[in-house]
């Protein structure tokens, strides 16, 4: 009986550790996505105001950044055209699909984190119940 109890506690503890690690990694992934959006806005501002690059390069860079911002979820993404005017980025179907996949990935990650948090609560509760039962049995003996 002691071996079964030990194996149960060990299994719950390992599951708790693995679940906590996966929550941490997914949280880092979501933070990285948020920081990419902030960096994209910063790089766009720098590229738009940079006079050291050619007009064609500035157009290409700002259009690429606008595409990435759109994929990350920003609707009002602009780029600088060859005339130096800001134009609203018009996404293609491929850009919309990439955005949808990015959004689904984010939502799946958030749902997985919530699921793992509930599992962690269950694991901790089971460990506490096992500890209480063990202490009650030891008092009787």
N, C-alpha and C positions, 0 to 999 in steps of 0.2 A: 504494500500500500504506500510505503514511503517513497518507493521508486516512481510510482505513478504520479504522486503528488509533486515530486521533484521535477519530473519530466514536464508536467503541466505548467508549473511555475517557470521553468526554463523556456518552454515554447512561447508562453505569453510574454515573457521578458524579451525574447528575440523578436517576436512580432512587433512589440512596442517600439523597440529600437529601429527596426527596419522601416516601420511606418513613420516614425519621427524623422528619420533621415530623408525619406521620400518627400515629406511635407517641406522640409528645409530646402531641398533641391528645387522643387517646383516653385516655391516662393522666390528663390533666387532667379529662376527663369522669368517669372512675372515681373520682378523688379528690373531685370535686364531689358525686357520689352519696353517698360516705362522709360528707362533711361535712354533707350534708342530713340524714342519719340522726342525727348528733350534735346538730345544731341542733334537730331535731324533739324529741329527748328533753329538751333544755334548755328549749325553749318550752313543752312539756307541763308540766314542773315549775313554771315561772313561772305559767302559766295556772291550774294546779291550786291554787296557794297565793295567788293574787291575790284579795283581798277587795274591790277597788275596782270590779269588774265584776259585773253581775247574775248570778244563778244560771243563767238561760237562756243568757246569753252565754258563761258558763264552760262549760256543757254543750256548746254548739255548737262552741266553740273546741277543747276537749279531744277531742271526737268527730272533728273534722276532722283534728287532729294524729294521733290514733290511726289514722285511715284512712290517712294518708300514711305513718306508721311501718309499718303492715301492708304497704302496697304496696312499701316499701323492703326488706321481708324480716323485720320484727320480729314474732314470733308473739304475744308477751304484751303486746299493746297494750291499754291501758285508757283509759277516759274517765270523767269525773265526771258522774253523773246529776243530775237536779233535786234530789234529796234530799241531795246532797253526798257520796254514796258512789261509790267507784270500781267500775266494772263492766268486765268483759272485752269488748272490741270484737268484735262478731259481723259478719264480712264478708259482703257479698252476692256473688253470682256475678260481678257487674261488677268488684268489688274484687279477686276472685281472678284474673280475667282480666288486670286491670291489673298485678297482682303477677307473673303469669306472663310477661307481655310485658317487664316491667322486668328480671326474672331472665334471660330470653332475650337481651335487649339487652346485659346485662352479660357474659353468657357469650360472646356473639358478639364483643364488643369485646375480651375477653381472648384469644379464639382468633385474632382478627385481629392483635393485638399479637404473639403468638407467631409467627404466619406471617411478619409483617414483620421480626421479629428474625432469623429463619432466612434470609430473602431478603437482609437487610443483610449477614449473614455470607457469603453467596454472592457478593454484589457486591464486598465487600472482598477475598475470596479471588481473584476474577477480576481485580480491579485489581492485586493483588500478582503474580499469574501474568503478567499483561501487562507489568508493570514488570520482572520477572525476565527474561522473554523479550527485551524491548527492550534490557536491559543486556547480555545475552549476544550479541545481534546487533551491538551497538555495539563490543564488545570484539573481535569477529572482523574488523571493518572497519578 
